[in-house]
Amino acid sequence: MNVIERDLRDFEQFVMDSVDAKSEALALEDYVCLWRAQREQQDTTAAIQEGLDDLAAGRVRPAAEVMAELRRRLV
């Protein structure tokens, strides 16, 4: 299944779940906006969790060290 097919299936399920949860249907554009907002929130939550996992596993470096390395590379 390619990305477009997966997104269409996910969007269809989102709309069906939303319609079941509400007594009033929304315009298609409203569902698209809500779906995108939900996906953005999920992506943000996943990125934060990834950072916390890296921190817990010790896969981090102090910002000052990273900035010094960037300065050396860019000069």
Biopython code that builds the backbone (N, CA, C, O; Angstrom):
import numpy as np
from Bio.PDB.StructureBuilder import StructureBuilder

atoms = [
    (1, "MET", "N", (0.851, -1.177, 0.000)),
    (1, "MET", "CA", (0.000, 0.000, 0.000)),
    (1, "MET", "C", (0.895, 1.240, 0.000)),
    (1, "MET", "O", (1.810, 1.357, 0.816)),
    (2, "ASN", "N", (0.624, 2.152, -0.915)),
    (2, "ASN", "CA", (1.449, 3.355, -0.966)),
    (2, "ASN", "C", (0.917, 4.421, 0.003)),
    (2, "ASN", "O", (-0.124, 4.241, 0.635)),
    (3, "VAL", "N", (1.645, 5.516, 0.101)),
    (3, "VAL", "CA", (1.327, 6.564, 1.064)),
    (3, "VAL", "C", (-0.052, 7.162, 0.802)),
    (3, "VAL", "O", (-0.806, 7.407, 1.744)),
    (4, "ILE", "N", (-0.386, 7.398, -0.445)),
    (4, "ILE", "CA", (-1.681, 8.005, -0.769)),
    (4, "ILE", "C", (-2.827, 7.086, -0.360)),
    (4, "ILE", "O", (-3.821, 7.532, 0.213)),
    (5, "GLU", "N", (-2.678, 5.812, -0.658)),
    (5, "GLU", "CA", (-3.726, 4.856, -0.272)),
    (5, "GLU", "C", (-3.879, 4.786, 1.248)),
    (5, "GLU", "O", (-4.995, 4.745, 1.767)),
    (6, "ARG", "N", (-2.749, 4.773, 1.954)),
    (6, "ARG", "CA", (-2.800, 4.736, 3.417)),
    (6, "ARG", "C", (-3.449, 5.994, 3.979)),
    (6, "ARG", "O", (-4.283, 5.915, 4.881)),
    (7, "ASP", "N", (-3.067, 7.163, 3.444)),
    (7, "ASP", "CA", (-3.656, 8.415, 3.910)),
    (7, "ASP", "C", (-5.153, 8.459, 3.639)),
    (7, "ASP", "O", (-5.926, 8.907, 4.486)),
    (8, "LEU", "N", (-5.564, 8.000, 2.468)),
    (8, "LEU", "CA", (-6.995, 7.983, 2.154)),
    (8, "LEU", "C", (-7.756, 7.065, 3.099)),
    (8, "LEU", "O", (-8.844, 7.403, 3.565)),
    (9, "ARG", "N", (-7.185, 5.914, 3.376)),
    (9, "ARG", "CA", (-7.827, 4.985, 4.302)),
    (9, "ARG", "C", (-7.899, 5.587, 5.709)),
    (9, "ARG", "O", (-8.927, 5.486, 6.379)),
    (10, "ASP", "N", (-6.802, 6.214, 6.153)),
    (10, "ASP", "CA", (-6.786, 6.851, 7.471)),
    (10, "ASP", "C", (-7.802, 7.989, 7.543)),
    (10, "ASP", "O", (-8.512, 8.140, 8.537)),
    (11, "PHE", "N", (-7.862, 8.782, 6.479)),
    (11, "PHE", "CA", (-8.810, 9.903, 6.462)),
    (11, "PHE", "C", (-10.251, 9.387, 6.485)),
    (11, "PHE", "O", (-11.097, 9.916, 7.206)),
    (12, "GLU", "N", (-10.516, 8.358, 5.696)),
    (12, "GLU", "CA", (-11.865, 7.787, 5.669)),
    (12, "GLU", "C", (-12.257, 7.290, 7.057)),
    (12, "GLU", "O", (-13.380, 7.520, 7.507)),
    (13, "GLN", "N", (-11.341, 6.614, 7.731)),
    (13, "GLN", "CA", (-11.640, 6.113, 9.076)),
    (13, "GLN", "C", (-11.857, 7.265, 10.044)),
    (13, "GLN", "O", (-12.744, 7.204, 10.895)),
    (14, "PHE", "N", (-11.047, 8.324, 9.916)),
    (14, "PHE", "CA", (-11.199, 9.507, 10.763)),
    (14, "PHE", "C", (-12.590, 10.115, 10.580)),
    (14, "PHE", "O", (-13.257, 10.449, 11.559)),
    (15, "VAL", "N", (-13.025, 10.258, 9.324)),
    (15, "VAL", "CA", (-14.346, 10.841, 9.052)),
    (15, "VAL", "C", (-15.444, 9.951, 9.617)),
    (15, "VAL", "O", (-16.381, 10.445, 10.244)),
    (16, "MET", "N", (-15.337, 8.655, 9.403)),
    (16, "MET", "CA", (-16.361, 7.745, 9.898)),
    (16, "MET", "C", (-16.436, 7.789, 11.429)),
    (16, "MET", "O", (-17.529, 7.801, 11.996)),
    (17, "ASP", "N", (-15.305, 7.812, 12.083)),
    (17, "ASP", "CA", (-15.287, 7.906, 13.543)),
    (17, "ASP", "C", (-15.865, 9.236, 14.014)),
    (17, "ASP", "O", (-16.580, 9.287, 15.015)),
    (18, "SER", "N", (-15.556, 10.310, 13.295)),
    (18, "SER", "CA", (-16.055, 11.639, 13.658)),
    (18, "SER", "C", (-17.564, 11.735, 13.468)),
    (18, "SER", "O", (-18.262, 12.317, 14.298)),
    (19, "VAL", "N", (-18.059, 11.172, 12.390)),
    (19, "VAL", "CA", (-19.497, 11.210, 12.125)),
    (19, "VAL", "C", (-20.238, 10.417, 13.202)),
    (19, "VAL", "O", (-21.300, 10.835, 13.664)),
    (20, "ASP", "N", (-19.684, 9.287, 13.596)),
    (20, "ASP", "CA", (-20.310, 8.475, 14.641)),
    (20, "ASP", "C", (-20.361, 9.226, 15.971)),
    (20, "ASP", "O", (-21.307, 9.067, 16.743)),
    (21, "ALA", "N", (-19.340, 10.043, 16.236)),
    (21, "ALA", "CA", (-19.239, 10.739, 17.518)),
    (21, "ALA", "C", (-20.061, 12.021, 17.564)),
    (21, "ALA", "O", (-20.307, 12.553, 18.647)),
    (22, "LYS", "N", (-20.487, 12.524, 16.420)),
    (22, "LYS", "CA", (-21.216, 13.799, 16.364)),
    (22, "LYS", "C", (-22.593, 13.570, 15.779)),
    (22, "LYS", "O", (-22.804, 12.676, 14.959)),
    (23, "SER", "N", (-23.519, 14.394, 16.216)),
    (23, "SER", "CA", (-24.864, 14.278, 15.648)),
    (23, "SER", "C", (-24.982, 15.067, 14.347)),
    (23, "SER", "O", (-25.909, 14.854, 13.566)),
    (24, "GLU", "N", (-24.050, 15.964, 14.125)),
    (24, "GLU", "CA", (-24.103, 16.818, 12.939)),
    (24, "GLU", "C", (-22.854, 16.617, 12.087)),
    (24, "GLU", "O", (-21.735, 16.726, 12.587)),
    (25, "ALA", "N", (-23.041, 16.326, 10.816)),
    (25, "ALA", "CA", (-21.909, 16.157, 9.902)),
    (25, "ALA", "C", (-21.327, 17.516, 9.536)),
    (25, "ALA", "O", (-22.037, 18.521, 9.491)),
    (26, "LEU", "N", (-20.037, 17.527, 9.278)),
    (26, "LEU", "CA", (-19.341, 18.752, 8.885)),
    (26, "LEU", "C", (-19.090, 18.735, 7.387)),
    (26, "LEU", "O", (-19.289, 17.721, 6.718)),
    (27, "ALA", "N", (-18.650, 19.878, 6.874)),
    (27, "ALA", "CA", (-18.250, 19.972, 5.472)),
    (27, "ALA", "C", (-16.933, 19.207, 5.303)),
    (27, "ALA", "O", (-16.153, 19.094, 6.248)),
    (28, "LEU", "N", (-16.693, 18.689, 4.110)),
    (28, "LEU", "CA", (-15.480, 17.928, 3.827)),
    (28, "LEU", "C", (-14.228, 18.719, 4.204)),
    (28, "LEU", "O", (-13.298, 18.165, 4.790)),
    (29, "GLU", "N", (-14.201, 19.989, 3.878)),
    (29, "GLU", "CA", (-13.040, 20.830, 4.191)),
    (29, "GLU", "C", (-12.786, 20.884, 5.698)),
    (29, "GLU", "O", (-11.636, 20.908, 6.135)),
    (30, "ASP", "N", (-13.863, 20.904, 6.492)),
    (30, "ASP", "CA", (-13.705, 20.913, 7.947)),
    (30, "ASP", "C", (-13.072, 19.616, 8.437)),
    (30, "ASP", "O", (-12.214, 19.636, 9.319)),
    (31, "TYR", "N", (-13.493, 18.485, 7.865)),
    (31, "TYR", "CA", (-12.889, 17.205, 8.235)),
    (31, "TYR", "C", (-11.405, 17.177, 7.865)),
    (31, "TYR", "O", (-10.586, 16.666, 8.628)),
    (32, "VAL", "N", (-11.061, 17.717, 6.712)),
    (32, "VAL", "CA", (-9.653, 17.755, 6.291)),
    (32, "VAL", "C", (-8.833, 18.566, 7.298)),
    (32, "VAL", "O", (-7.753, 18.139, 7.705)),
    (33, "CYS", "N", (-9.336, 19.718, 7.693)),
    (33, "CYS", "CA", (-8.620, 20.562, 8.664)),
    (33, "CYS", "C", (-8.457, 19.852, 10.004)),
    (33, "CYS", "O", (-7.380, 19.894, 10.598)),
    (34, "LEU", "N", (-9.505, 19.208, 10.482)),
    (34, "LEU", "CA", (-9.441, 18.486, 11.751)),
    (34, "LEU", "C", (-8.476, 17.313, 11.672)),
    (34, "LEU", "O", (-7.720, 17.059, 12.610)),
    (35, "TRP", "N", (-8.501, 16.601, 10.555)),
    (35, "TRP", "CA", (-7.620, 15.452, 10.367)),
    (35, "TRP", "C", (-6.164, 15.893, 10.336)),
    (35, "TRP", "O", (-5.309, 15.269, 10.964)),
    (36, "ARG", "N", (-5.884, 16.963, 9.610)),
    (36, "ARG", "CA", (-4.510, 17.481, 9.555)),
    (36, "ARG", "C", (-4.039, 17.937, 10.929)),
    (36, "ARG", "O", (-2.894, 17.689, 11.307)),
    (37, "ALA", "N", (-4.910, 18.600, 11.676)),
    (37, "ALA", "CA", (-4.546, 19.055, 13.015)),
    (37, "ALA", "C", (-4.247, 17.866, 13.922)),
    (37, "ALA", "O", (-3.293, 17.901, 14.699)),
    (38, "GLN", "N", (-5.055, 16.820, 13.826)),
    (38, "GLN", "CA", (-4.833, 15.625, 14.630)),
    (38, "GLN", "C", (-3.497, 14.969, 14.276)),
    (38, "GLN", "O", (-2.745, 14.568, 15.165)),
    (39, "ARG", "N", (-3.205, 14.860, 12.985)),
    (39, "ARG", "CA", (-1.940, 14.260, 12.547)),
    (39, "ARG", "C", (-0.745, 15.095, 13.006)),
    (39, "ARG", "O", (0.278, 14.545, 13.415)),
    (40, "GLU", "N", (-0.872, 16.412, 12.938)),
    (40, "GLU", "CA", (0.212, 17.289, 13.388)),
    (40, "GLU", "C", (0.450, 17.091, 14.884)),
    (40, "GLU", "O", (1.595, 17.030, 15.332)),
    (41, "GLN", "N", (-0.624, 16.991, 15.646)),
    (41, "GLN", "CA", (-0.497, 16.767, 17.084)),
    (41, "GLN", "C", (0.169, 15.418, 17.355)),
    (41, "GLN", "O", (1.033, 15.321, 18.226)),
    (42, "GLN", "N", (-0.217, 14.391, 16.628)),
    (42, "GLN", "CA", (0.394, 13.070, 16.796)),
    (42, "GLN", "C", (1.874, 13.098, 16.436)),
    (42, "GLN", "O", (2.692, 12.500, 17.136)),
    (43, "ASP", "N", (2.227, 13.786, 15.352)),
    (43, "ASP", "CA", (3.635, 13.897, 14.943)),
    (43, "ASP", "C", (4.455, 14.639, 15.993)),
    (43, "ASP", "O", (5.579, 14.244, 16.304)),
    (44, "THR", "N", (3.887, 15.717, 16.539)),
    (44, "THR", "CA", (4.577, 16.494, 17.562)),
    (44, "THR", "C", (4.786, 15.667, 18.820)),
    (44, "THR", "O", (5.868, 15.677, 19.407)),
    (45, "THR", "N", (3.751, 14.954, 19.228)),
    (45, "THR", "CA", (3.856, 14.100, 20.411)),
    (45, "THR", "C", (4.918, 13.025, 20.204)),
    (45, "THR", "O", (5.697, 12.742, 21.114)),
    (46, "ALA", "N", (4.955, 12.429, 19.024)),
    (46, "ALA", "CA", (5.954, 11.396, 18.725)),
    (46, "ALA", "C", (7.372, 11.984, 18.757)),
    (46, "ALA", "O", (8.295, 11.344, 19.261)),
    (47, "ALA", "N", (7.546, 13.183, 18.229)),
    (47, "ALA", "CA", (8.871, 13.820, 18.222)),
    (47, "ALA", "C", (9.322, 14.146, 19.642)),
    (47, "ALA", "O", (10.494, 13.970, 19.974)),
    (48, "ILE", "N", (8.419, 14.611, 20.467)),
    (48, "ILE", "CA", (8.757, 14.898, 21.863)),
    (48, "ILE", "C", (9.150, 13.615, 22.578)),
    (48, "ILE", "O", (10.134, 13.588, 23.318)),
    (49, "GLN", "N", (8.377, 12.540, 22.357)),
    (49, "GLN", "CA", (8.691, 11.266, 22.987)),
    (49, "GLN", "C", (10.049, 10.745, 22.539)),
    (49, "GLN", "O", (10.805, 10.198, 23.341)),
    (50, "GLU", "N", (10.357, 10.914, 21.260)),
    (50, "GLU", "CA", (11.663, 10.495, 20.746)),
    (50, "GLU", "C", (12.781, 11.251, 21.462)),
    (50, "GLU", "O", (13.796, 10.658, 21.827)),
    (51, "GLY", "N", (12.601, 12.548, 21.663)),
    (51, "GLY", "CA", (13.601, 13.339, 22.381)),
    (51, "GLY", "C", (13.751, 12.897, 23.823)),
    (51, "GLY", "O", (14.867, 12.816, 24.338)),
    (52, "LEU", "N", (12.637, 12.612, 24.477)),
    (52, "LEU", "CA", (12.699, 12.133, 25.858)),
    (52, "LEU", "C", (13.379, 10.771, 25.946)),
    (52, "LEU", "O", (14.140, 10.510, 26.878)),
    (53, "ASP", "N", (13.103, 9.907, 24.975)),
    (53, "ASP", "CA", (13.762, 8.595, 24.931)),
    (53, "ASP", "C", (15.274, 8.759, 24.737)),
    (53, "ASP", "O", (16.066, 8.071, 25.380)),
    (54, "ASP", "N", (15.665, 9.673, 23.848)),
    (54, "ASP", "CA", (17.096, 9.943, 23.635)),
    (54, "ASP", "C", (17.739, 10.453, 24.917)),
    (54, "ASP", "O", (18.847, 10.043, 25.265)),
    (55, "LEU", "N", (17.059, 11.331, 25.608)),
    (55, "LEU", "CA", (17.579, 11.877, 26.861)),
    (55, "LEU", "C", (17.751, 10.766, 27.890)),
    (55, "LEU", "O", (18.789, 10.685, 28.546)),
    (56, "ALA", "N", (16.751, 9.918, 28.035)),
    (56, "ALA", "CA", (16.808, 8.826, 29.009)),
    (56, "ALA", "C", (17.917, 7.827, 28.674)),
    (56, "ALA", "O", (18.517, 7.237, 29.572)),
    (57, "ALA", "N", (18.187, 7.639, 27.385)),
    (57, "ALA", "CA", (19.216, 6.683, 26.956)),
    (57, "ALA", "C", (20.605, 7.316, 26.881)),
    (57, "ALA", "O", (21.580, 6.632, 26.569)),
    (58, "GLY", "N", (20.703, 8.611, 27.163)),
    (58, "GLY", "CA", (21.998, 9.276, 27.134)),
    (58, "GLY", "C", (22.483, 9.632, 25.741)),
    (58, "GLY", "O", (23.678, 9.845, 25.533)),
    (59, "ARG", "N", (21.565, 9.698, 24.785)),
    (59, "ARG", "CA", (21.948, 10.024, 23.401)),
    (59, "ARG", "C", (21.795, 11.530, 23.145)),
    (59, "ARG", "O", (21.170, 11.945, 22.169)),
    (60, "VAL", "N", (22.373, 12.331, 24.035)),
    (60, "VAL", "CA", (22.288, 13.788, 23.902)),
    (60, "VAL", "C", (23.662, 14.396, 24.158)),
    (60, "VAL", "O", (24.537, 13.773, 24.759)),
    (61, "ARG", "N", (23.826, 15.632, 23.683)),
    (61, "ARG", "CA", (25.055, 16.384, 23.935)),
    (61, "ARG", "C", (24.659, 17.784, 24.392)),
    (61, "ARG", "O", (23.609, 18.291, 23.997)),
    (62, "PRO", "N", (25.477, 18.404, 25.208)),
    (62, "PRO", "CA", (25.184, 19.777, 25.641)),
    (62, "PRO", "C", (25.124, 20.721, 24.435)),
    (62, "PRO", "O", (25.894, 20.575, 23.485)),
    (63, "ALA", "N", (24.213, 21.677, 24.482)),
    (63, "ALA", "CA", (24.033, 22.623, 23.379)),
    (63, "ALA", "C", (25.315, 23.401, 23.087)),
    (63, "ALA", "O", (25.639, 23.647, 21.925)),
    (64, "ALA", "N", (26.038, 23.786, 24.122)),
    (64, "ALA", "CA", (27.276, 24.546, 23.923)),
    (64, "ALA", "C", (28.283, 23.735, 23.103)),
    (64, "ALA", "O", (28.986, 24.289, 22.258)),
    (65, "GLU", "N", (28.350, 22.436, 23.351)),
    (65, "GLU", "CA", (29.254, 21.571, 22.599)),
    (65, "GLU", "C", (28.841, 21.488, 21.133)),
    (65, "GLU", "O", (29.686, 21.550, 20.239)),
    (66, "VAL", "N", (27.574, 21.351, 20.895)),
    (66, "VAL", "CA", (27.064, 21.272, 19.517)),
    (66, "VAL", "C", (27.313, 22.584, 18.789)),
    (66, "VAL", "O", (27.743, 22.579, 17.636)),
    (67, "MET", "N", (27.047, 23.710, 19.451)),
    (67, "MET", "CA", (27.256, 25.021, 18.817)),
    (67, "MET", "C", (28.728, 25.246, 18.489)),
    (67, "MET", "O", (29.049, 25.782, 17.429)),
    (68, "ALA", "N", (29.625, 24.842, 19.389)),
    (68, "ALA", "CA", (31.061, 24.986, 19.134)),
    (68, "ALA", "C", (31.472, 24.148, 17.923)),
    (68, "ALA", "O", (32.263, 24.596, 17.092)),
    (69, "GLU", "N", (30.942, 22.948, 17.827)),
    (69, "GLU", "CA", (31.250, 22.095, 16.676)),
    (69, "GLU", "C", (30.731, 22.721, 15.379)),
    (69, "GLU", "O", (31.423, 22.700, 14.361)),
    (70, "LEU", "N", (29.536, 23.267, 15.410)),
    (70, "LEU", "CA", (28.984, 23.908, 14.211)),
    (70, "LEU", "C", (29.830, 25.108, 13.793)),
    (70, "LEU", "O", (30.066, 25.316, 12.603)),
    (71, "ARG", "N", (30.283, 25.890, 14.757)),
    (71, "ARG", "CA", (31.129, 27.050, 14.442)),
    (71, "ARG", "C", (32.421, 26.608, 13.771)),
    (71, "ARG", "O", (32.865, 27.216, 12.798)),
    (72, "ARG", "N", (33.020, 25.542, 14.299)),
    (72, "ARG", "CA", (34.272, 25.024, 13.703)),
    (72, "ARG", "C", (34.036, 24.569, 12.273)),
    (72, "ARG", "O", (34.858, 24.835, 11.396)),
    (73, "ARG", "N", (32.941, 23.896, 12.028)),
    (73, "ARG", "CA", (32.651, 23.369, 10.689)),
    (73, "ARG", "C", (32.314, 24.470, 9.699)),
    (73, "ARG", "O", (32.625, 24.342, 8.515)),
    (74, "LEU", "N", (31.691, 25.542, 10.150)),
    (74, "LEU", "CA", (31.233, 26.596, 9.245)),
    (74, "LEU", "C", (32.271, 27.670, 8.993)),
    (74, "LEU", "O", (32.091, 28.493, 8.095)),
    (75, "VAL", "N", (33.342, 27.687, 9.749)),
    (75, "VAL", "CA", (34.362, 28.723, 9.578)),
    (75, "VAL", "C", (35.447, 28.262, 8.672)),
    (75, "VAL", "O", (36.393, 29.007, 8.413)),
]
sb = StructureBuilder()
sb.init_structure("model")
sb.init_model(0)
sb.init_chain("A")
sb.init_seg("    ")
for serial, (resi, resn, name, xyz) in enumerate(atoms, 1):
    if name == "N":
        sb.init_residue(resn, " ", resi, " ")
    sb.init_atom(name, np.array(xyz, "f"), 0.0, 1.0, " ", f" {name:<3s}", serial, name[0])
structure = sb.get_structure()
